[in-house]
């Protein structure tokens, strides 16, 4: 490679370089500046905002770099924007929250930046080893973030459970990669996609792909690979749980979209349609029904996350370009409405994990009308009520299923949405129609409230102008 091409490739990966340089500088700040906890939140926001804005303005700059191992622009650029903007909201919510939670450490922000870099590597991967590199970088950061407050027994439990089950799922992925490499003689995703028709007749290749998909089914929290989700979300800090449920889920779906690149054009048979149809059905039904019985809001959103993984898996079962666009749109909508909900929980939450039960939201409208209004917005959006962003996310994946002849799956999705409306609207009823039984103080955080306002505004805008976002996504899918 000549020097010109080398510098051109570096220009293409500017967002990743910004994150990498930002992480190195953040480590230096943490080592040598005594009040680094006050500097790192704003520095981290600057880093992820710069990477996100650069990715946004260079979406059309599509290229494959590093000898075909990494891609920039297009779909990868869309995911980069999503990862970085979600990190901005998480950091804003975290600034005051981590003092209350007891994890007021500079390492907290370094780990968030590192996890976002892992997500970006996953979304742009063109080689199975690049997928694994990004996955491990993101996962290790999440394991640590889950238990960053070692003084909380539930945080320790969350971290250990996530680590053990995550390592188990990674074993599936590694074994799957080994079988894929053994049959395809390459780890290049483009080569595998190109020869998918011939490779699909080899049973070892199919088994390897299935193991690979099972490993990532754990990462998206689909049933029956969901067992870690409720305890990890409840034990982790609320802001970290928000990042796991949005950025982590989006990164895993980006890999599944890449891995199934051979079937989306429709030229190859979708061998894994039955698999995704089954996990979509089970995830939607299980997540929606079990969430009804939850009184802890973090556990309720954990089971809600399982159900939403099922809705998005409908798009993977459909296996067409429209479904890919629908999944990405859904992920964008879900990211902001879920981060908004977790942001409000972080404000209402008291010290020692208190105020997390639904009873503490009774009469919230009388004490803090703005929080009640935004929480209602996020609950209506998560329930899929029009004209909010969540409605159009479900609409697009359901339509893609109908177009691929899987109307029955779309019907199950609609029925599951009807069930889930109960536990979302139940919170709204508590806030507006129940009298408060417990007196407590709500955290006053300007940055936390700013995060909620930004998330709410984006949920409304995506709901009002869904076609604009979908057109941008479609233009990069094909």
Beta strands, then each sheet from edge to edge (+ up, - down):
strand 1: 63-65
strand 2: 70-72
sheet 1: 1+ 2-
end
